[in-house]
Amino acid sequence: MKMKAILTFLGLCLFNICYSQPPLAGEHLYNSDIDKFEGTWKWTSGNSELIIQLKKVHYLLKAGYYEDIIMGVHRFTDGAVIIEDKLAEFPMLGQNHKGSIFLWSEGVSSNPNKISGGLKDPIKNKEDNLVLLYIASTPATLTWNLFNFDGPKVQKNREPPIDNSFTLPQNITLIKQ
């Protein structure tokens, strides 16, 4: 009985090690869980409006394997003033053009309704951390949480001081259009 328990434990350890191996170069990872994030999403508050367009792209990562990710663009207006507008770049999104939003799911064991990654903020000349959470409702909604990346920020020579504020809203809910 003791030997059976030891063998079971070793088998589980071996399975866990094999399961956590990184994908091999040239391997293709598909993820249908992120399909629900595709489309046009909109938030309005008073005179402010944020529109994002997202699409799934089968992307070749630097590690040499392909993975389904979400790429997107945004437009932010305040009244009649356009603060940022990247929507015209949407048709070009792909391997050679990332747009302003770059997101991925966090693995098989994570929440299938959550993706995270980065958002380029050209006005602040930085990249922010973005987390989207899909809520199945009528109409479907996304919670948008934007925050600074953790860790020290390195300022290169002749660059303006690092700005930890945000051009876009930080915590909002977008509605599928």
C-alpha positions, 0 to 999 in steps of 0.5 A: 500500500505504501509503495502504491502511494509513493508511485501515485505521488511520483506519477502526479509529480511527473505529470505536473512537470510534463504539463508545465513544459513550454511549447516547442518552437513551431507549435501552434496553440489555439484558444477559442475562449478569447473569441468573445472579446472580439468586436467593438466596445464602447464606454461613455461618461458625460462628454468622454467616450472610449471606443476599442476594437479587438480581434483575435490574431494567431501570433508568432511569439519571440519564443518561436511558437504561435498562440492566439492573442487579442490585438486592438486599437482605441479612440478616446474623445473628451467632448469634441476633442479627440485625445487619441485615435488609433481606429484607422490601424485596425485592418492592419493588425497582425504579426507586423503591426500590433496596434495599441492593445496587446492581450492574452489569456493567462493559461488553461487553469486561469479565468477563461473570461479574463485577458491581460497585457499592455496598452500603449499610451503615446501621449505619456510615452509609456505602456500600461498594464491592462486587464479585461474581464468579460461579463456575459450579459445582455448586452455583453460587457467588459470591465477595463482595469488600467494600471502601471506595471509593477517594478522600477522604471528606468529613464533613459538619457534625454527622456522626459521624466516618467509619468505615472498618470494615465491618458485613458480612464482606469476603471470602466465598463465597456458595452459590446456594440 
